[in-house]
Amino acid sequence: MADQFVIVWDLETVPDIPASARMLGLVGASEEAVRAQLGPGFAKRPLHKIACIGALVGRRTSAGWTVEAMGAPHIGDREEADIIEAFVEKIRELRPQLITFNGNSFDLPVLRYRAMIHRIPAPGLQARPYFNRYTEDALDLCDALASFDVHARIKLDEISKILGLGGKPHGIDGAQVDTMVQAGHIVDVANYCESDVLNTYRMWLIYELFRGTISRDQLAFSEAQLKTYIKEKRQSNPYLDHDAG
């Protein structure tokens, strides 16, 4: 049987000021002027520059799921285009099921727009019908758990805590990412992004138990392997300590 892989992933983004200036007819204006014209609301999807991509690669074994890799490459170390290109290449290589929380509404379209802006070929995103709502090639847990009813949606932090998972680190949420990046705290943003990925992965394992695709023993194995992986490989991220507990 061929290997089964999942990639559980999440984006953190900041406004793309040059793209915003082009859209608003403000090329040559100051960043402050462009930000003022954009206003405080949620920007259009193509205007979200990717600050980091948090991702966990999981592989199915007879005993359960194992974490093969986890990280959050960020613009403090690499250009946005390089981060995107490496990520879509990994998708092409593994042809995984993609797992997100609110990814169909945000992360996946943003990834597509940003690849197009940077003129990045991404045939891996066409290897499976990731953009088809009526398949589970790209499973959005936010949609699935709400039965696709927008009024039944719940936040990742809320459902994580309800399920007894760690939830988000205290005092940090997505609304602070732009400010944190501007202040030079991109590593904290990447660490925070990893904690969201970890919560999403653990939630997905519970969802798979509910659906009957794994047993209780396989869930226990998967959780134990995850804890071992974090202890051995991800000690540099303080936000993961409580999440895998």
Secondary structure, 3 states (H helix, E strand, C coil): CCCCEEEEEEEEEEECHHHHHHHHCCCCCCHHHHHHHHCCCCCCHHHEEEEEEEEEEEEECCCCEEEEEEECCECCCCCHHHHHHHHHHHHHHHCCEEEECCHHHHHHHHHHHHHHHCCCCCHHHHCCCCCCCCCCCEEEHHHHHCCCCHHHCCCHHHHHHHCCCCCCCCCCCHHHHHHHHHCCCHHHHHHHHHHHHHHHHHHHHHHHHHHCCCCHHHHHHHHHHHHHHHHHHCCCCHHHCCCCC
